[in-house]
Amino acid sequence: MKTMIKRVLGFKTERDLILVNILSVLLILIIIFCPNSPVRIILGLPFVLFFVGYVSISALFPRKEELDSIERLAFSIGLSIAIIPLIGLILNYTSFGIRVYSVMFSLFLLILLVSIMAVYRRSIHPGDAYTPLALYRDIRRFDVIQENSNKEVLYEVKSGKGFINIFTK
């Protein structure tokens, strides 16, 4: 168990999901202990409009080639907007009803379970997993390789496959 926790906290592919879960727990604590705080709104909007869809997209599409970052952002918001009413509908027919605490805890439980599934799905593709907070790991160093007469400098990234031109300045 200790090695699993150490591997998850030390591995860069799960840091985004851990951050989402930490922010969700922080929101729950703020709602319980400071219900009239403006931080509740600041953390509540991404909790409702982004986190649910983000962990779902991470679980559905764990590899980086499957979706671009902009597509992930758009699908995360869209999927959150689609999932939240379904949870509200399910809660409406339970004894809990649609209350702040029941919605908050059911969304947190969904985020937690789906993020565990996303961690598992990413672990299946360790070298190919989507890693938004570890994008720098593929960039080993920048090299200035050519300086033209008009002071245009080409920067390239040295990767495992050689040099790749990433932008012209």
TAQUI-V443397 format. One line per field, one symbol per residue. phi: phi as a letter, one per 20 degrees, with the letter a starting at -180 (. if undefined). burial: + if it has 16 or more other ideal C-beta (glycine too) atoms within 10 Angstrom, else -. Layout:
phi->???
burial->???
This chain:
phi->.ffffffffeeffdffffffffffffffffffecfdfffgffeffffeecgfffffffffcfefffcffffffffffffffeegffffffffedffmecgffffffffffffffffffffffffdfedffcfecfffeeeaecedbcefemededcdedfdoecfdadd
burial->----------+-+++++--++--+--++-++--------+--+--++++++++++++++-++-+--+----+--+++-++--++--+---+----------+++-+++-+++-++-+++-++------+++----------------------+-++------------
